[in-house]
């Protein structure tokens, strides 16, 4: 996939430049990663540009990911010296809650300013993440209104805007950004499956076959129920399993349509709570 599709358009290069230009304005970076692929959705450009700024990782869509896996990833990120929390796409995350977390991360800075007799103005944070990670949904929740446009496709936020979460916290919204080169094809497939890459620039059957290679081990019972399969069907290759599903759900030989169905079922949680990344992936990709 990484060699066949153009997934780094001009507006993403512009967004990265804007991120670089504005980083000096903020006290902390809020990086949103998808709880279903929290390692694969880390943008290496964020770490490079942040250049040591305090950092809070927010695992979004936790209600769609495996609960234990999410807890494992949060523990891992904390062991790496990061602050990390998870939020789900349905809970009403308040501005006061986010402000409390940010104040905790910036406690040393706040105390140092207080010791110098400096007035503590509103803290400023920049929100970054891959496309369709749920950033606009989170921002709408914390500011208590539809201040950030929400969509179910990548690329909704085209510009940058300041939003007030509470009297003590201002948030700079940014468009979703990918990075110029994926580490490997597996990461590209996971990002495509989660919705971070536009559907129009990859082949849905490639991504569906990748998904089935994971799902046959992680959620076999859900596949059996959802697509009217039986245990013997899992002895088939991924290609033949896709053809079997296509037939079972009444799409005859329209495997492309069936592929889109599998992808959407994953994104909507119809196959249960699934995490694509495993902690072993860290060793595999480093």
C-alpha positions, 0 to 999 in steps of 0.5 A: 500500500505504501508504494501504491497510494499517494496519502500525503497531499499538499494540505498535510504538508501545510498543516505540518508547517503550521504546527511547526510555526505555532508550537512556541505558542503552547504550553503542552501538546495533546496528541490523540491516537486511536485506541484501536491502533494506538502505536500505529497512529502515533505520528513521528512528526509530532515528537520531532516538532514538539521538541521536548514540550510537555505531552499528553497522549489521549487514546480516543474511541476506547469504547471500540477497542479491547478494554484490557489492551487499552489499559496495557497501552496506557501502562506502556506509554506511562512506562515510557515517560508519557502522560496518557489517558483514554476517552471513548467516543460516546462519553461527555468529556468535560472541559474541566476534566481536561483542564484538570489533567493538563494542570497535573501535567504542567504542575511544575511550570505552574508552581515555578510561575507562582514562585516567581510571582507571575500571573498564571494566564490561561494554559494553551494546548495544541491538539494534533492527531491523524485524520479521523481520530476523533479530535473534533468530537472530543473538542466539541465535548470539552467546549460544550458546543459544536465549535469544531466541525465533526465528520466520519471521514478524514480531512474535515478540519481544514484550518486551525482555530483556537477554542476555549475549553474552560477559563483556564485552558485554550485549545488550538485545533489542527487538521488531521495529519499523516507523515511522509513515510510509513514505517511498513505496509502493516501500519498503512493497512491499520491506518486505512482500516481505522479510517485515517486514510481516505477510502478513495486512495486504496483498494478495499479488498486489500484492506479487508484481506488484511483485516480478516487475517487479524479478525480470524484470530481475534474475533472468530465468534463475531465473524461467525455470527455477523457473516453466517460462517462456521468453524470449517470456513476458517480453514480457508485462505483469507482470499477464499474466506472473503469470497465465502463472506461475500456469498453468505451475506448475499452479495454474490461475487461482488467482493469489493462491496463485501470488503467495504462492508467488513471495513465499515463493520469494524469501524462501527464496532459491529464485530466487537471491541478490537485492538489491532496493535499488540505490544509485541508490535513495538519490538517488531517496528523499532 
